[in-house]
Amino acid sequence: RTPHTLTEPEAVMAELARVRAEGYAVIDQEVEIGLRSIAVPLVTARRVIVAAVNLGLPVRSEPIEELAARYLPALQTVSSRMQEILR
């Protein structure tokens, strides 16, 4: 845990709702100071989430607001291609 880690139940539930609605998760130094991450689910052909495809990068590399625009399409492509393997 870091000072940025969500710990209040209401905040955690709100973030989970956002992740479900938008289909991806972003964390900003919640696991380690200086680390940001964006992830998408890895879903089987039967629509079961079995893992996540994740990209971690240093905080200083770019603003958090730009992570989804820059990396989400590629992560979704990888996830989609891996879904074909998980039949």
N, C-alpha and C positions, 0 to 999 in steps of 0.2 A: 504494500500500500504506500501511496504517496499523499501529499496534501491535496492532490487533484483527483484522487480516487473517489468515485461516487459511493457513498455509504448510507445515505438516508434512503429508506425504503421507497418513499415517494419519488425521489430523483431516479433511483434505479428502475422503477416501474415505468416512469415517463420515458426514460431512454430506451428501454426494451420496446415500448410501443412505437417509438420513432423508428427504431431499427426494423421492426416488423413491417411498418408502413413503407419505408424507403428501400428496404432490401439490402442494406449494408450497415456496417458499424464503423465508427471512427472513435479512437481514443486519443486523448491528448495528455500524455505524461501520467496516466493513471496506473501504469504498471512500473514504469521506470522514468525518473526525471531525465528529460532530454529526448525521449522517444515518443513519436506519434505513430499511429497505425491505422490502416483501413483494411477492412475484411468483408468478404462476401461468403454466403453459405455455399457449401458443396452439397448438392441435392441429388439423390438417386432418381432413376426414372420413375420410381413410385412416389416421388415427392417427399422423401424422408431426408432430413438434414443429417449428414453423417460427419461433417467436418467443416472447416472454413479455409478459404484461400486468403492469405494475409500478406500485407506489405508493411514493413516497418521502416521508418526513416527518421533521421535526426530532426529535432525541432527547428534548427537553424536553416534547413534546406528550403522551406517555403511555407507560406501561411497555411494554417489548417483549413481555412475556407476554400483553398484551391485543391485540396487532396482529391475530393470526389470528381471534380471536373477533369483533373489530370490523369488519375489512376483507375477510377471506377470502370470505364469501358474495357480496359485490358483485363482487369480482374474478373469481370463478368464473362468475358470471352474465354478465359482459362477455365472458369467454373463450368461454363456451358460445354466446353469440349471434354472436360473430365466427366461430366454427367453421361456422355455417350459411352464411356468406358464402364460405368457403374450399372449396367443393365442387369 
